[in-house]
Protein backbone atom coordinates (compact mmCIF):
# COMPACT_ATOMS: atom_id res chain seq x y z
CA UNK A 1 0.00 0.00 0.00
CA UNK A 2 1.24 3.47 -0.89
CA UNK A 3 1.24 6.50 1.41
CA UNK A 4 -0.41 9.87 0.78
CA UNK A 5 1.32 12.14 -1.73
CA UNK A 6 2.32 15.40 -0.06
CA UNK A 7 5.27 17.68 -0.66
CA UNK A 8 7.16 19.86 1.80
CA UNK A 9 5.12 22.90 0.83
CA UNK A 10 1.89 21.03 1.68
CA UNK A 11 3.29 20.07 5.09
CA UNK A 12 4.43 23.64 5.83
CA UNK A 13 1.04 25.01 4.80
CA UNK A 14 -0.74 22.49 7.05
CA UNK A 15 1.50 23.45 10.01
CA UNK A 16 0.75 27.16 9.44
CA UNK A 17 -3.00 26.51 9.29
CA UNK A 18 -2.81 24.40 12.44
CA UNK A 19 -1.01 27.17 14.36
CA UNK A 20 -3.44 29.83 13.12
CA UNK A 21 -6.39 27.70 14.20
CA UNK A 22 -5.11 26.62 17.61
CA UNK A 23 -2.39 28.96 18.85
CA UNK A 24 -2.06 32.63 19.71
CA UNK A 25 1.08 34.15 18.16
CA UNK A 26 4.04 35.09 20.32
CA UNK A 27 3.19 32.64 23.12
CA UNK A 28 6.06 30.25 23.69
CA UNK A 29 6.53 27.41 24.12
CA UNK A 30 3.72 26.15 21.93
CA UNK A 31 1.36 24.49 24.46
CA UNK A 32 0.89 21.34 22.38
CA UNK A 33 -0.53 19.31 25.26
CA UNK A 34 -3.19 21.95 26.00
CA UNK A 35 -4.01 22.35 22.31
CA UNK A 36 -4.47 18.61 21.91
CA UNK A 37 -6.50 17.99 25.07
CA UNK A 38 -8.49 21.18 25.48
CA UNK A 39 -8.88 22.69 22.02
CA UNK A 40 -8.92 19.47 19.97
CA UNK A 41 -10.58 17.22 22.55
CA UNK A 42 -8.03 14.42 22.10
CA UNK A 43 -7.21 12.47 25.26
CA UNK A 44 -3.57 11.99 26.23
CA UNK A 45 -2.71 8.77 28.04
CA UNK A 46 0.63 7.76 29.53
CA UNK A 47 1.07 3.99 29.51
CA UNK A 48 4.11 2.10 30.78
CA UNK A 49 6.02 -0.08 28.33
CA UNK A 50 4.93 1.34 24.97
CA UNK A 51 8.52 2.01 23.86
CA UNK A 52 9.82 -1.52 24.62
CA UNK A 53 6.70 -3.16 23.14
CA UNK A 54 6.30 -1.14 19.94
CA UNK A 55 9.63 0.66 19.60
CA UNK A 56 7.91 4.06 19.54
CA UNK A 57 7.29 6.86 22.05
CA UNK A 58 3.66 7.51 21.10
CA UNK A 59 0.82 6.63 18.77
CA UNK A 60 -2.56 8.07 17.87
CA UNK A 61 -5.65 5.89 17.84
CA UNK A 62 -7.18 5.04 14.47
CA UNK A 63 -10.28 7.08 15.38
CA UNK A 64 -8.04 10.03 16.37
CA UNK A 65 -9.61 10.40 19.81
CA UNK A 66 -6.52 9.64 21.89
CA UNK A 67 -2.75 9.74 21.86
CA UNK A 68 -0.93 7.18 23.95
CA UNK A 69 2.58 8.09 25.10
CA UNK A 70 5.21 5.98 26.79
CA UNK A 71 5.10 6.82 30.50
CA UNK A 72 8.88 6.56 30.99
CA UNK A 73 9.53 8.85 28.02
CA UNK A 74 7.02 11.37 29.38
CA UNK A 75 8.77 11.48 32.75
CA UNK A 76 12.39 11.35 31.59
CA UNK A 77 12.22 13.14 28.23
CA UNK A 78 9.41 15.72 28.26
CA UNK A 79 10.77 17.57 25.20
CA UNK A 80 10.79 14.36 23.21
CA UNK A 81 7.23 13.61 24.35
CA UNK A 82 6.09 17.08 23.23
CA UNK A 83 7.59 16.34 19.83
CA UNK A 84 5.94 12.89 19.74
CA UNK A 85 2.55 14.45 20.47
CA UNK A 86 3.02 17.04 17.72
CA UNK A 87 4.18 14.24 15.39
CA UNK A 88 0.99 12.27 16.04
CA UNK A 89 -1.09 15.39 15.41
CA UNK A 90 0.82 15.64 12.13
CA UNK A 91 -0.56 12.23 11.19
CA UNK A 92 -4.07 13.45 12.05
CA UNK A 93 -3.75 16.66 10.03
CA UNK A 94 -1.79 15.25 7.08
CA UNK A 95 -2.83 11.61 6.84
CA UNK A 96 -6.29 11.31 8.40
CA UNK A 97 -8.09 9.89 5.37
CA UNK A 98 -5.25 7.51 4.57
CA UNK A 99 -5.00 6.29 8.19
CA UNK A 100 -8.74 5.67 8.36
CA UNK A 101 -8.48 3.45 5.29
CA UNK A 102 -5.11 1.73 5.83
CA UNK A 103 -3.86 2.54 9.34
CA UNK A 104 -3.61 0.13 12.26
CA UNK A 105 -6.85 -0.39 14.18
CA UNK A 106 -5.32 -1.54 17.50
CA UNK A 107 -2.00 -2.43 19.17
CA UNK A 108 -1.96 -5.95 17.70
CA UNK A 109 -2.65 -4.54 14.25
CA UNK A 110 0.14 -1.98 14.76
CA UNK A 111 2.62 -4.81 15.23
CA UNK A 112 1.88 -6.12 11.70
CA UNK A 113 1.13 -2.74 10.09
CA UNK A 114 4.74 -2.29 8.93
CA UNK A 115 4.58 -5.55 6.99
CA UNK A 116 1.62 -4.26 4.94
CA UNK A 117 2.96 -0.84 3.98
CA UNK A 118 5.66 -0.09 1.44
CA UNK A 119 8.80 0.84 3.40
CA UNK A 120 9.47 3.95 1.31
CA UNK A 121 5.89 5.12 1.78
CA UNK A 122 6.20 4.58 5.53
CA UNK A 123 9.45 6.57 5.69
CA UNK A 124 7.87 9.38 3.69
CA UNK A 125 4.82 9.51 5.99
CA UNK A 126 7.08 9.62 9.04
CA UNK A 127 9.23 12.40 7.53
CA UNK A 128 6.07 14.41 6.84
CA UNK A 129 4.87 14.02 10.44
CA UNK A 130 8.36 14.86 11.78
CA UNK A 131 8.51 17.97 9.62
CA UNK A 132 5.03 19.03 10.71
CA UNK A 133 5.97 18.59 14.39
CA UNK A 134 9.13 20.68 14.02
CA UNK A 135 7.29 23.46 12.21
CA UNK A 136 4.55 23.52 14.85
CA UNK A 137 6.82 23.48 17.91
CA UNK A 138 9.39 25.88 16.44
CA UNK A 139 7.44 28.26 14.17
CA UNK A 140 9.60 30.16 11.71
CA UNK A 141 8.57 33.70 12.71
CA UNK A 142 9.05 33.06 16.41
CA UNK A 143 12.38 31.33 15.79
CA UNK A 144 13.71 34.24 13.73
CA UNK A 145 12.39 36.74 16.27
CA UNK A 146 14.09 34.98 19.19
CA UNK A 147 17.40 34.65 17.35
CA UNK A 148 17.38 38.31 16.36
CA UNK A 149 16.49 39.28 19.93
CA UNK A 150 19.34 37.19 21.37
CA UNK A 151 22.05 37.74 18.73
CA UNK A 152 21.04 41.08 17.25
CA UNK A 153 20.92 39.50 13.78
CA UNK A 154 19.82 36.40 11.94
CA UNK A 155 22.72 34.26 10.71
CA UNK A 156 22.64 32.98 7.15
CA UNK A 157 24.01 29.47 6.58
CA UNK A 158 26.72 29.85 9.18
CA UNK A 159 28.35 27.13 11.24
CA UNK A 160 26.01 25.85 13.98
CA UNK A 161 28.60 26.93 16.56
CA UNK A 162 27.56 30.54 15.94
CA UNK A 163 24.49 29.84 18.10
CA UNK A 164 26.31 28.25 21.03
CA UNK A 165 25.89 31.39 23.18
CA UNK A 166 22.10 31.24 22.79
CA UNK A 167 21.50 27.53 22.20
CA UNK A 168 20.30 26.73 25.73
CA UNK A 169 18.03 29.77 25.70
CA UNK A 170 16.41 28.60 22.46
CA UNK A 171 15.92 25.08 23.83
CA UNK A 172 14.31 26.49 26.99
CA UNK A 173 12.10 28.93 25.08
CA UNK A 174 10.75 26.35 22.62
CA UNK A 175 11.07 23.30 24.94
CA UNK A 176 12.38 21.01 22.22
CA UNK A 177 15.43 18.78 21.98
CA UNK A 178 18.70 19.88 20.46
CA UNK A 179 18.07 17.64 17.44
CA UNK A 180 14.74 19.28 16.71
CA UNK A 181 16.24 22.75 17.07
CA UNK A 182 19.18 21.92 14.81
CA UNK A 183 16.86 20.58 12.08
CA UNK A 184 14.73 23.73 12.28
CA UNK A 185 17.82 25.97 12.11
CA UNK A 186 19.03 24.05 9.07
CA UNK A 187 15.62 24.11 7.39
CA UNK A 188 15.41 27.89 7.76
CA UNK A 189 19.02 28.15 6.47
CA UNK A 190 20.16 29.89 9.63
CA UNK A 191 22.96 27.39 10.01
CA UNK A 192 24.68 25.17 7.46
CA UNK A 193 23.54 21.60 7.04
CA UNK A 194 26.12 19.21 8.37
C-alpha positions, 0 to 999 in steps of 0.5 A: 500500500502506498502512502499519501502524496504530499510535498514539503510545501503542503506540510508547511502550509498544514502546520501554518493553518494548524497554528493559526487555528489553535495557537495565539502568536508570540506565546512560547513554548507552543502548548501542544498538550493543551491544544491537543486535550483542550482545544482538539478534545483528544485524550492523552494517556501515559502507559508504561512499556509502549517504547519496549513493546512497539519501539515508539514513544507515542501513537494516535488511535485510528479514530483520532480520539486519543494519543498514547505516550510511553510513561517513561519517556514522558517522565524522563524526556518531556521535550521528546514527548512534546515532539511525539505528540506534535508528530501524532497530530501531524498524522491526524492533520496530514494523513487522516483519510489515509489512516482511516483506510489503511492505518492500524486499528489496534496495538496488535494490528500496529505490530503487523502494520509495517509488513503491509505498507511499502517501506518507502511510503512509511518513511515518507509519511514519518518524515512528513509528520516529523517535519510538521511537528518541528514546524509547529513546535518551532514556528519560523517567525518566532524562531527568527524573532528569538534569534534576532532578539538574542544575537542582534541579527539572523545568521545565514548558513553559518556554522552551527557553533555561531548559536552556542551562546544562545543555544540553551536559551532557544531550547528552553524557550521552545522546549524542544530537543537539540536535534529538533532545534538543529533541524529547524535551524538548518531548514530555515538556512540559519545554520549550514547543514552538516 
